[in-house]
Amino acid sequence: MRVRPLVAAALAFVITMAMAPAAVSAAVDPAELAVRQADTDAVIDVRRAGEVRPTAEQIDAVSPLLSQAGAGTRVTWDPRFGTPRTIRQDGGWLTEPRSGDPVTVARSFVEVNKALFGLTEQDVAALDVVGEHELNGTGTTVVTLVQTFGGVRAVRGGHLTIAVTEDGRVLSYAGDPVRSGGLLEEHQLTPAAALGATAAELAPDVDFTPEAAGERAGFQVFAKGPFGAESYVRRAAFPTADGARPAYHVLFVKALDQAWDTVIDAVSGVVLYRASLVDHEAEGTVYENHPGAERGGAPVIKPFGPTEQSPSGYVDPSGIAGLAGPTTAGNNADTYANYSNFLVPADQGPRPVSATSQFNYSYASNWARSEGETVPPSYALDVDPASTNLFWQHNRIHDEFYALGFTESAGNFQVNNSGKGGQGGDPILGLVHAGAATGGAPTYTGRDNAYMLTLPDGLPPWSGMFLWEPINDAFEGPYTDGNFDATVIEHEYAHGLSNRYVSGEDNALSTHQSGSMGEGWGDWYALNYLYGNGLADRAVVGEYVTGNADRGIRNWDYDENPTTFGDIGYDLVGAEVHSDGEIWTTALWDVRKALVAKFGEKAGGEMSARIVTDAMPLSPPNPSFIDMRDAMRTALDNRYHSRTDYATVVDLVFGAFAERGLGVAATTEGGEDTDPVPSFAHVNPAHNGTFTGTVVNASTGEPIAGAKVMLGVFEARVSPLRKTSSTGAFSAPVSAGSYPVTISAPGFGAHTFTDVSVRAGKTTAKQFSMQPNLASTANGAKVVSSTSAGADKLLDDTEASSWAAAPGTGNATIELAKAAPISAVQVSAFTTSRFEGLRGFALQTSTDGVNWQTVRVETDAFGYETPRPTAPDLHYRTFTLDNPVDARYVRFWTDSALGETKTRVQAAELQVFSGKVKGVEPLPPTPPDEPVVDNGTIAAGNPSTGSAPTGVTAAALTSNCTVPPPPAQGADGWVTELPASFGDGAHKVMVTGDSTAPYDLDLYFYDASCSPTGSAASAAADESATLPSGTRFVLSQLWLGAGIPITLTATDTQ
């Protein structure tokens, strides 16, 4: 649900979702099918989000808090536990000053409000302090308390983070505690048994016997055995609404880029929670930006000696035992080559050694010069300059983030914390040429990517930098070395920052929106560094590794990105953390640009970095975009409230948010919501104008009801600002600015009107005239014939669905809604497989369906910039005919695909328009499809299943496609056949299990020929998703559990 008032009008209680830590992501999103990462990377949390409501006593306890904090105080609730998720007061504090140190003040706040939290006096007394960190330069200390149960600390829940100002005021609260309760049972399993159960789940084919190898950072350490690195186990309590389960917190590293944070029930051994830990993507001669860049592209010698943030310097002069002298290892970072996929001792990995600590090597770019020569390995000739560059960048970023507050007490990456808090013993391990020897053809698992694996404070994280090479029709970039691209390096390191610094618990970025922000922060910090040091004038990430100076590895240069909060899910594959992370980066980039324009590069850049970074520990776990926007407001209030131009700073920051759809009235159902409601209204009404309009049918002059109005350029899977009324009208408050306006409606396709200006205090009234789409089924158009099924997807007025046909011979004949002199067509090449997107087409017309003429041939209608096609490349394009042509029929030919090896071509839309047609009115809307409900029981889970299922039921489906259900129905999955109309991209599906025991269900989608169209994985045991275009069969795959009754429900969203 969205917003639900519970007590007084002055205090809104927003129900939001609080899920668990971040799933796998990487620097590069999947190049082909719209399938998710392997199911082992999906988040499992047996505490499915429900409707646990606050008790009457908790509601009553709000009033005393409101009396003290004042009107405008906002409380949000965690629906898993029925306890407060956030408490904030914009522009103010929650309490008056109190005496005592920050921990005392924080405890006092919880004690005074214990009824609000559902806690007893004994519960409060049992809280442990797990974090005490000062936000640099503010005097404000962030205190994190954790619940204990029978003396055992909670994990993945039970945290309370309270920000205390220098004078003893409570600034804000964020957390995920549970109400009073005890440990439900005693621990029965041993730590070794818990690790063994984890390994059996995640590596079922590997023979492994856990062997204890000491203790570290509160964990029992186990030898790596046949896996990538050591594993770690500690006793824990897993909080639920009914009490705490005895558990073990297991950190299991299967390979360097495959590791999981797992919570195992200490009685039954079942998985209670699981999330991936990996995020995909002296002196020395280094590159500040990347080789060849206009700025920072020449090699320079940088000192590796002491800095303010690294007083012992970057290099440990004592070196590493077994080496002849100092090397690229020090207090902050340890960097060496890692050609395989195992964590080897540092002195066994190839690395630079210098008796004088001078690491000056020339970079000869041997990987590129040899065009990817692997025998002998050309990249090995560059290991010294690559290691030196990565080592310097990791140290530089350490110092940058340290200055912004990511210090020892915040859980940063250092060997020795010098008594300043935190655990220590965890420098970042920089893996140069990661997987170079094992990750080439044919799998390419060690190419065209980078990753960061972040473990809890006290356990070293590591970041792998890959080699990059062109892969035809997959990723067509140059031969480059990722160790030399500053933006890729900082993007990955920033995953470590966000995974340790957001909220009071590590790795708290598991929902879609929080995971997207994890990606977005990485890009933002990289650009902030480049611009702050005068190293760039284009907001491009990954220019060096992709060879693309215009947009790098993303969909746009961030100065040109048109997306907003309502665009979540806009990309070719739908909701995806990299593309949706670009929305967050763009919003933050706009904040920075606004502050820089007002205060200059140095001061404005500093202010934006402070606000962005300070907000992280002030947020709840697994925040939504709105949660983090609000945390930034708290951070701004805390640091800059005493400025005389404070109101100006607020206006600038929240003006930028408003223009990106994160205005004051934006809402979301939580971090997993991919259909949030945008708002473009400024928090200060004086900056708003009123945008009103009427949408009319150009052929009749009549209003169009139910048209979607978007401030942006996309329509597929986009949340509108407004829908038109029965009179075709709409109205909304909008922050002053200039916006593109896209309007879509059944029977009219989609049209974008550029540069619609809204002025503060004024009303902008527009009439938008929409020509009817003569090739729309909503107007009566129909497919007469086609060379392959599904051509009606061309006629549904949306890019959300696509039709596939053969290159050269594929065609569809369409009878138009009305004979007319057609003057233009609008075509979309949106696709579920990037390189299958339409390149060239031919258009023929006929008045009788027998005699045809070719009126348009486009051999390069759509193209792309390397390394791959993106959403803006394949988005709608209009092709105007030289002269209007009378037509009753059109024939559309799929002449060629973008990829030269592809045997299919995909196109999403063919919209046909006439400037002279009259009297076209959409048919009465087709009633929504009746829901499809299917029930069954799945016998056993199959943990070997990944992004391409190898289970018994899946194999039976693909080998017996013509006779579903498969003979192995119910073995480890359940196949549901859907009506053909459900493959239009506008239907949703949900599968739920009926079991009190833990289980994990996943969804896999197939077309009519049983070829995969996509998959879905989320943070719950049950799954839900939008059905990909062309889906005919749904496989409900059981990953975990046995004998699970399931119910699958597919519904129409129209």
N, C-alpha and C positions, 0 to 999 in steps of 0.2 A: 504494500500500500504506500501511498505517498505521504501526505501530511495529515495528521489526525490530532485535533485539539483535545487535550485531556482535562485541563483545569481552567485557568484564566486566559482571557484573550491576550493578555500582555505577555504570556509565556507559551511559546509553541513547543510541542514535543514531537520531534520528527523520528519516525521509526525508520532505522537504516539497517543494512545488512553488515555484519562483521564476520568475515570469513578468515581463512588461514593463509600462511605465507606463500611467497611468490613462486609461480610455476616457471618452467624453463622458458627462456627467451634467448635470442642471439642477435648478432649484429645484422644478420640478413634474414628476411622472412622467407618462407618456402617459395621456391621458384615455380612450382608446378601446381598440382592439385590442391584444392582448398581443404587440405586435411590438417588436423591438429598435430602437435607433437605426439610421440608415442605415449600410450596410456600410462606408462610408468611415470611420466612427467605430469600427469593430471593430479590435482590436489584431492586427497581423500580426507574427509573430516566427518566422522560419524555423527557429529552434532549438527544435523541438518537444520538449516534456518527454519524456525517455526514462528509461532505466535506466543512466546512466553511473555506475558504482560507484567508490568509493574503491579505490585500488590497495592491494596488500598492504603496500607501504612506508608509505602514508598511515595504514593501520590500525596498523601497528607504532609509528608516531610519536605515537599517542594516549597510550601508556603514560607517556612522560616528562612530558607535560602533566598527566596525571591525578596523577602522583606529586607534582607541585608544587602543583597547584590543589586536590587533595583529592577525596574521594568526594562525589558529588552534582553534580559538574561534568557539564554536558550539552552535547553537540555535535549539531547537525543538519546535514544534507548537502543540497547542491543537486543534484537528479537530472539537470540538464542538463550539469553539468560534473564531477561527482564530487569537489567541493571543499567545505570547510566553509562553511555558511551562517550559523550562529550558534555561539558558544561562550559559555556563561554559568555562573556559580556563584551560586546563590541564597544571599544573606546573606554572601557572601564575595568574594574576588578571585581572579584567575587567576594572579597572580604576587606575589612579595614586592616591596617597594620597590626601585626602581632609580634610579641617578643619571642626570642629563641632562634636557633639556627634553622636553616631551610627544612631539614628533616623533621624537626620538632613541629614547625608550622604545618608541614604537609600532613603529619600524623594527626595533628589537632584538627585539621580540616576534615579528615575522614572520620575522626571520632565525633565531632560535632554533627556531622551529617550521616552518621552510621545508619540511621533508619532509611535514609534515601538510598543508600547502597545495599540495604538488606542485610547488614552485618550486625554482630553483637560486639560488646566491649572486648570479649575474649578474641574474637576474630581480628579486631583492629590491633590488639596487642601482639598477635601472632604474625603480623605483616613483617616481612623482611625487606631491608633496603638493598636494592640491586643496582641502583643508579643514582648518582648525584653529580650533576654536570652543570657548570656555569656557561651561559650563553655569552660569549666573549664581548666585553665592552658594555654590557647592559646591567650587570649586577644581579640579573635574574638567574635562579638556579632551578634546573629541572630535576625533580626527585621522582624516582620510580620505585614503587613498593610492589611486592608480589605476595599473594596469599600463600599460606602454608597450611598443610593438612597433616596433622600428626607429625609435625616437624619436617615434612617433605614439601619442597617448593613446587608450585604449579608450573606447568609448561603449556604453551599455546592457549593462553587465557590466564585470568587471575591477576592481571597487572593493572596498577593504578598510577598514572603519571600526573603529577601536580607541579605546576610552574609557580615558583615563589619569588617575588620581587625582592630587591635589596632591602626595602623597609618592612618586609614581612607580610606583604599582601599576597593572597592567592590570585594569580592571574588567570589560570585556566586549569581544567581537568580533562584528561582523556584516558580511556582504559577499557578493559573487558573483564571486570570481576564477576564472580558468581555470588549468589546470596549464601547466607550462613549454611554450612553443612560440613560434614566430616569426610574422612576417607572411608569409602564404601566397603573395602576389604583390605586385608594385609597383602603385601608383596609376597608372592610365592615363587615366581620364576627367578633364576639367577641372571645377572647381566649377560653372561655368556649365552644363555638360552635365548634371551631377547635378541641378541645379535644374530644368533643362528637362525631364528625365525625370520628375521629381516632379510638375511642373505638368501634363505630358501625362497622367499617371495620374489626377490628382485634378481636373483641369479640362480634359478632352479636347476640349471644343468651343471653347476660348478660344485665340486666336492670341497667343502670348507668346514674346518673345525676351529672355532675361535680360540686364540691363545692370548692370554693377558700379557700386556707389555708395559705396565706401569700406570701412572696417573698424570693428568694434565688438565689445568683449567677447570677442575671440578669433575672431569670425566675420567672413567676408567678407559685406558687405551688398550686396543687389541691389535696385534700384528696384522699387516695387510694380507698376508697369505697370497692367494692367487689374484687379488684385486689391485686396484690402482694405488691405494694409499691406506694408511691406518684407519681404523674405525674407532668411534668413541661412544661410550654408553654411560648414562648416569640415572640414578633413581629420580622419579618425578611423580607428580600427581596431575592427572588430566581432569580439569574442571568441567563439570556438566551442570545442567540446571537442577539435577537431583543429588548432587554431591560429587566427590572427586574419585575417579578410578585410580587404583594403584597402577603405575606405569613405569616404563623405562623410555628415556629420551635417547634415541639411537641416531648417530650420524654415520651413514654408511657410504663409502666411496668405492663404487664398482670400477670406475675408470676416471681419469682426470677430468673428463667432461660429462660424467654421469655420477651424480651423488644425490643422496636424499636425506632429508630431515624427517625422521620417523618417530612416532610414539606407539609403543607396543604395550598392550594390556599385560600387566605383570601377573595376572591369574590365568587368563585364557590364551595369551600369546597372539591374539588377533590384532590387526592394525587399527588403531584409533585415529591416527592422523598420518599423512605423508605428503610432502611437497619436495619438489626439486630444489637443490641448492645452487643450481647453475644458471647464470645469466649469459646467454649466447649473444655475441659480438665480443782531495785529489783533484783531477780534471779529466774531461773527456770530450771527444769531438762528436757533436750531436746536431740534430736538426730541430729547430724550435717548432716548425710546422711540418713540412714534408719535403723530400727532395724535389727541387724544381719549382716550388711554390713561388709566386711573385714576392711574397714577404715570408721570411723565415724558411726559405728554400735552399739556402746555402749552408754548408757545414760550418759550425762555429765551435770554438773551444769554450766550454763552460766549467767553472770551478765546481768540484765535488766536496769542497770544504764546509765548515760550519755555516749554518744559517740561523736566523732567530728561531725558527720552528724545529730545526735539527741541529742542536748545539754541538753534537759530536761529529757532525759532518755526515756525508753519505757513505763513505767507504770505511769499513773496519780495517785499520792498519795491520791488525794481527792476522788477517786472512782466514783461511779455512784449513784445518788440518789436512795434510796430504798434498796441498798445493804449494808452489814455489814462492808465492808472494801474495799480496793483496789482490782481490778480485772484485767483481761486481756484486758485492754482498756488504750489507751494513745494517744499521739499526732499523731502517724503514723498508728495505727491499732486498731481495736475493734473486738474482737474475742469471739464467743459464739456458742452454739449448735443451730442448726436450723433443727429440725426434720420434719417440715412441709414445705410447699412451699410459706410461706408468711413472709414478713419482719416485725418481731415483735419488740417492744421496747427492747433495750439492757438489761434492768434489768429484763425482763420477760423470756429471753432465758437462759437455764441452762449454767452456766459458773463458773470457779474457783473464789473463793474469799479468800483473805489472808490479815489479819490485818497487817502483817509484810512485805507484798509484796514478799513473798518467795513461789514460786509456784513449789514445789518439790513433784512430784507424780510418782509412779512407773507405768509402762505400762504393764498390764497383758494380753493384746491381747485377750480380752474376746470374741470379735466377731469371731476370728479364733478358739479359744478353744471350743466354743459352736457350731461351724460350722454353723454360721448364725442364731442363736436363736433370734427370734424377739418377743416372748411372754414368759417371760418378756424380754424387749429389752437388750440383752447382751452388745450392743455397749454403752449404757448409763453408764455402769460401768467404761468406759474409757474416759468419757467426759472431766475430768480434765486434764489428761496428753495430750489428743489430742488437747484440746484448748490451752494449754501451748505451745505445740510444734508448732502449726500453728501460734500462736501469735509471737513467737520468730522468726520463719522463715520469716514472713511478715516484721517484724522490721529489720531483718538482710538484707533482699533484699532491703528494703527502703534505708538502709545505703549504700549498694553496688551500687545501681543505682544512688543515690545522688552523690557519689564520681565520677561517670562517667558522671555527668552533668544533671541528671534528678532531678533538684532542684525545688524550689518554683516557680521561674519564668518560668520554663519549664512545669509547670502544674502537679507537683507530688502530692502524696496523704498525706495530713497533715491537722490537725485541725487548728493549728495556724501557719501561715507563717512568723510571726515576722517581718512584713514589708519588706520582701525580694522579693515581687512580687507574682503574681498568686492570686488565689481566696481564698484558705484555706477552712476550713469547710468540708474537704472530705477525712477523713482517710479511708483506705481500711477496709471493713467489711469482716471478715473471718467467713464463715458459716461452722461450724463443723458438720460432719455427715449430710450434706445437704440432705433433703428429705428422711432421713432414715426410718421414720415411714410410709411414703406414697409411697415410690418409689421401693418397692420390687416386688415380684411375684404378678400378672403375667406380669405386664408391664415393670418392672425393670427400670423405669425412674429415679430412684435415686441410681443406681448402676453402677459400672465399668466405671466411668467417672469423670470429674471435669469441672468446667467452670469459666469464668471471664466475668463480665458485667461491661463495662467501660462507664461512663457518662462524660460529659464535665467537665472541671476544675471547682471546687466549689461544685460539686455534688458527694457524696460518691460512689465509685465503690464497688462491692462485688465479692467475689470469693467463690464458693461452693466446698467443698471437700467431695466426696462420699465414701460410703463403697463399697468394691469390693467383689464379690463372683462368684463362678463358675456357668455358665449357659451352659448346655450341647448343643453342636453344635452351639454355638453362641460366647461365650467368656469363655474359660475354664481355667481361672486363679484361684489363691487361695483366701481364705477368708482373706482380709487385710483391713487396714484402710488408706485411702488416705491422712489423716492428718499427716502421718509419712513418706511420700516419698518426699524428698527434690526436686527431679527433677520435679515431677508433680506440686508441689507448685510453684516452680520458673517458670515453663513453663506458668502457668496461670497468674502469676503476670506480666510476661513479655508482655502479651497481653495488659495490662494496659499501660506499657511503650510505646509500639509501637503505640497503638491507640491514645495516647496523644502527642507523640513526633515526629512521622513521618509527615513531611511537616508543613505547617502553619495552618492547620485546623485539629481538632480532628476527630478521626474515619475515616481516609482517606485510608482505606485498603479494598476496595470493589471489586477489580478485581481479577481474578483467580491468577495471579502471585503475586500481593501484598498480597492477603489473604494467599497464600502459604508461603510467607516470614514471615507473622505474626506468622504462626505455626513454621517455621524454626528458627526464632529468639528465641522463647521460649525454644526450645531444646538447642540451642547454649549457651544461658546464663546459663542454668542449668549445662551444662558440663563445661563451663568456671569456674563456682564456684567450682565444685568438683575437677577439676584438679588443679586450682589455689591454693587450700587449701590442696592438697595432699590426697584427700578423694576418689580417684578413679584411676584406671589404665585401665579401659575399658570404651569406649565412648558409654554408654548405658543409655537410658532414660526410666524410669518406671520399673526398675528391681524389686523393692519391690512389687508394686501393681500387677505385672503380674507373679511374681515368675520365670522370665526368665532372667538369668544372661548373656546370650549370646547376646540378642538383645532387651530385654525389650519390649516396646510397639510399636517399629518401625520395619521396614523390615530388618534392619541390625544394628550391632554395627557400629557407624559412621566411625571407622577406616577401615571398610571393605566395605563400600557403594560404588558400582561401577557406580552410575548414574551421568549423565551430563545434561547440559542445554537442549540438544536435546531430552532427555528422558522424558520431560514433557508429562504426560498421559500414562506412562509405566505400571502403576499398574493394578491390576485385573479389577477394576471398571473404568479404564480410568482416565481422568484428575480429581484429587481430592487433596484438599489443604494440607492434612497431608502427603500423599506420595510425592507429588511434593514439599512440604516444606522440605522434607528430602534432596532434591537436593540442596536447598539453604543452609541448615545447613551444608551439607558436604562441599560445597565450602568455607563457612566461617571457618569451622573446619580445612580445609587444609591451609587457610591463617594463622590461629593461629599456626598450627603445624610448618609451614615454619618459622614463626617469632620466635617461641620457640626454634627450632633447631639452629637458628643462634644466638639468644640473651639470651637464657635461659628461664626457666619457668616464673620467676617473670617479667623480662623486656619484653619478647615476649608476654606473656599473657596480660600484661598491654597495650602494643601497639595495639594488636588486638582488645581489648575491647574498647579502645579509638576510633579507626578508625570506628569500627562497630557502636558505639553509636553516635559519632559526625556526622556520615553521615545521621542519621534519620531526623533532622530538616533541612538539606540541600537538601532534595529530594523533588520532586514535589508530589502532592497528587496522591494516587493510583499508585505508581511506578511499573514499570516492573523490572525484575531482572537486566536488563541493566541499567535502570535509577539508581538503587541503587548501582550497581557496579561503575557507574560514580560518584555518590555522595560520595562513599568511596574514590575515587581518590581525590576529592576536599577536603575531610576531612584529608586525608593523607598529601596533599600539605600544607594545612593550619597549621597543628600541627607539621609536621616533616621536612618542607622544609629547615630549617637551619642546619640540621644534616649533618655532613661531609659524612656520609654513606647513604644519602638520596636516591641516585640511587639504592643502594643495597636493601633498603626497598621497593622501587617501583617494582624492579625486583621480589622480593620474593612474594609480594602481587599479582601482576598481572601474575606471573607464576602460582600461585595456581588457579587463575580464568581461565587462558588459559587451564590448564589441566582438568578443569571441563566444557569445552565448552563455557565459557564466555570470549573468546578471543577477540582480537581487531576487528575482522570482524563479530562477532555475531550480528544478527539482530532479531527484533521482531516487530510485527504489533501493539504492545501495551500490556497492562496488561491482556487483555482477550485472547491473542493469546496462544493457546495450541499446536501450530506447529511452534515454533521459529526455526531459522536457527543457528546451533551452529558454533563456530569457535574455533579452538585449537591453534591459532596463538598468540604468545606473543606480547605485545605492543612494546617490544624491539626486532627488527629483529635478533639481534646477538644471541638470545636464541632459534631461530627456526631452524629446519631442514626441509627438503622436504620429504614428504611421498608420494611415487608413487607406483602404482601397476597395475597389469593386472589380471582380473578374467577370468578363462577359464573353459570350460566344460570338466570334466575329461574323459568323454566317447568319446569325439570327438577331443579334443585339440583346439576347436574353441573358440573365445572370447564370453563372455556373456555380451550383451549390456543391459543397464538399471538396472544393479544390484545396490542395495543400500549398501553403505559402511558406517558403524557406528563405531565410537570409543566408544565401550561399549559392553554390553552383551545382550541387548534387541533389538527386531525388531518391535514388534507390537506398532503402534501409535507413533513411534519414528521418529524424523527428521534426515535424513542421513547427514553426512558430505559432501559426494559427491555421484553422480550416475555415473556409468561407461559409457563411450562413445561407439560408434559403434564398436570400436576396443577392448572393454573390459577394457580400461585404465582409470585411475583417478590420480589426483595429488592434494596435498594441503600442505600449510605451517603448521607445527605442532610444538608446543613447545617441547623441548627435554624432553623425558621421556619414560616410558614403558606403553603400552596400550593394552587392549583386542580389537580385531577388529572383528565385526560381519558383515557378508555379507549375504544378502537375495536377492532372485530373484525368479520370477515365474518359477516353474519347478525344483527348486533346494533347496527349503526349506530355512533354516537358519543355518549357521555354524559360530561358534566363534573360532577365532584363538587367542591364549593367548600370552602375553609377546612380542608384537611387539615393538621393541625399535627404537626410533628416536633420533639421535644425532645432537646437534647444529652445523650448518654450513655444514652438510652432507646430502646426499640423501639416503634415505632408500627405496630400490626398492624390491618389493615382487611380486611373482606370486602366486595367490590363486587358487588352483584347487578345483572345486566344483563337487562332485558326483551328478548326477541327482536324483531327488526324484521320484522313480517309482510309488509312490502313489499320484502323483500330477495330478490334472485335466489339468494343463497347459501342461503336457506331454501326455495326453490322457487317464489317469486312470479314472475309473468311478465306482460309487456305483452300484452294481448288486442288492443287497437287504439290507434292514435294518429293525430293529424292531421299529424304530421311525424315523420321518422325520428329515431332516437336516444333515444327515451323510456326505454330501458333504463338510461340514465345516471342516472335518478331512483332506481334500485333497487340501486345498487352500493355503498352504505354509505359513500360518501366524497364530500366537496365538490370533489375534484380534477377531476371531470368535470361537464358541464352539458348540459341539453337545451334547445333553442330551439323556440318555437312562436309562432303568431300571437297578438297580443293580442285578447282577447274570444272568439275562436272556437277557439283551440288547446286541445286536451285529450288526455289519455291515460287509457285504461281498464286497470286492473291487477287481475289475479286474485291474491288474497292467498295466502300460504303455507298458511293454515289459516283456516277460518271461526271468527270470534271476536267477542265484544263489544268493539269498539275504543273506547278512551277518550281517546287523544291522538295527534296527528301532530307530527312534527318536520320542519320545512321549511328548506331553505337556498336563498338567492338568489345564491349565488356565481356569477360570470359572467366571461366573457372580455371583455366590453364593459360598462363600468360602468353606463351608463344603460339598458342592456337588462335589467338585473336586475329580478326579479319584484317588483312592488308589491302587486297584489291577486290573490287566487285564490279559487276556490270548490271545495268538497269534497263529492262525492256518494257515497252508499253503496248497495249492493244485495246482496241475498242470493242472487239468481238470475241477475244480469247482464242482466235485462230491465226490471225495475221499480226505479226509482231515487228516492232522496230526498236533498234537499240538507241537509247537517248542519252546514256551516260556510261562511260567506262572510266573507272578510277583504278589505275594500277598501283598507286601508293596512297590510297585514301587515308590509311593509318600507318604510322611509322613509330619509331621509338629511338630514344637515345640509349646508347650502351650504359649499363650492362644488361638492361632488360626492360620490357614494356611495363608501364605503370598506369595507374588509374587515369591521370590526366592525358596520357597518350591515347587511351582507348575510349575516352568519354565522348558524348554526342558531338557529331560534326554535321553541319548543314551543307548540302550541295545544291546549288541553284542551277536550274536548267537554263540554257541559253535562251530558249523561247518556251512558253507554256505549250504543253502537249496534251491533246485530248486523250483521255484514257478511262477505261472501265476496269482494266486489268493491268497489273504490273508483274513482272517476273524478275526476281532478285537472284543473281548468280554469285556464289562464293568462290571467286577466282583464285585467291591465294591467301595463305596464312602468313603471319609474321615470322614464324620459324620455318626454315627451309627443310627441316626433317619431318615436319608434322604431316600427319595423314588426315587430320580433321581441321576444319575452320569453324570458329565460333563467332556468331554475331548476336547481339542482344536485342536490337530494335531496328525496324524499318518504319519510319513515320513519313507519311505522304501528305503534302499540303497543296492547297490551291488558293490563290488570292481572290478568285472570282466565284467560288462555289457559294451557294445560298441554301439555307434551310436544312442544314445538317444538325440533327439533334441526337444525342446519345440515346440508345435504347434504355428501357428500364433496367436498373442494375440487376445482374444475375444474382439470385439468392446465394449466400455463402454456402460452400460445401458443408454437408453434414459431417460432424466429427467422425473419425474412424477410431474405434476402440478395439484393441486386441489384447487378449489375456493368454498367459501361458506360464509354465514353470521351467526354470533352467536348472539343470541337475548340478553342475559344478563350474566353478570359475576356472579361467585359463590365464595364468599370469604371463605366459609367453607371448600373448597377443600385443602387438604394437600398432603403429599407424596403418599398417597393412595387415589385417587379421590373418593369423595362421591357424586359428582354432578349427575344431571339427565342423561346427555348423557353418562357419565362413567358407571353408573349403567345399563343403557339400553344396552351398548356394552357387558358388562360381562355376562348379563343374556340372550342375544340374539346373541351369538358369531357366530352362523352358518349362520346368515342372515344379515351381515352388508350391508349398514350402519344401525345403530340402529334406531328404530322408533322415538327416541327423538333427532335425528340429528339436531344440531343447537340450541338446548335449552340453554345450557351453555357451549357446546363444539362441536367440529367437528371431525368426525372420517374419516381417510383416509386409505384405504387398499392399500398396496404396493405389487409389485411382490415378489415372494419368494426369488429371487436373491438379493433383497435389504437387506436381513438379514445376509449378510456375514461379517459385521463389517467394511466394507470399503465404506460405503455410508454415505452421510451427508444429513441433512434435515434442512430447515429453514421455519419458519412461520412468516409472516408479516401482520400487520393490515393496513387498509386504513381509518384513521380517524384523524381529527385534535384534537379531545378530548382525554384526557388521557385514556390509556387502558393498560392491562398487560396480555400477552399470555404466557402460559406454555405448555410444551410438555410432554406427557406420552406415553410410548411405551409398546406394548403387542405382544406376540407371536401368533401363529395360533390358540391356544386354549384360547386366551384372558387372559393369565396369564401375569402379568407385567414383563417386562424385564429391565425397567429403567425409568428415567425421566430427565428433563433438566430445569435449571433455570439460568438466567444470569442477567446482569446489565442493561438490556434494556426492553422496552415494547415488542419487538419482541424476538423470541428465535431461536437459532440454536444449532445443536449438531451432533455428530457422532451417527448414528443409532446403538444401541446395537445389538450384535449377536442374531439372531433368531427373530428379529422384523418383524412383518407382518402388524400390525395396529399402526397408530399414532393418538393419541387424542390431538388435539389442544384445550386446556382448557382456557377459558376466566376467569381470576380472577377478573379483574376490567374493567368496561366499559359496554356499551350496544349498540346493533345494529352494531357490528363491522364486516365489510367485511374483510375476510382473504384470503391470498394466501399461500398455502403450496407447497414448491418445494423440492423434494428429488433428489439428484444427485449422480453419481458414481465418486469416487475419484481415481479410477485406471487409 
